[in-house]
């Protein structure tokens, strides 16, 4: 299975700015010791747990999921900060951030 590819979409950002954001996100994942896939899976698990009303006895959302979800959140913040440095108080920036992963199938 190929590693997922991290994607960042911030309206109005140049390709160079997006690359700075992706680099910042990758640094957060490396620092926290999780892959982008693990972090995204943790965030997905947290969302499901939240949709179920955050039950305390729910074994499908573990401490590992929680740590990975926090890594996803921190990576998104770092990506936005690095990408949008110098933009000032652009109101669309926080609403427009989209950090995602995708799988790419390589065929010979």
Secondary structure, DSSP 4 states (H G I P E B T S, - for coil): -PPPEEEEE-TT--HHHHHHHHHHHHHHHHHHT--HHHHHHHHHHHHHHHHTT--TT-TTS-HHHHHHHHHHHHHHHHHHHHHTTT--S-THHHHH-EEEEE------
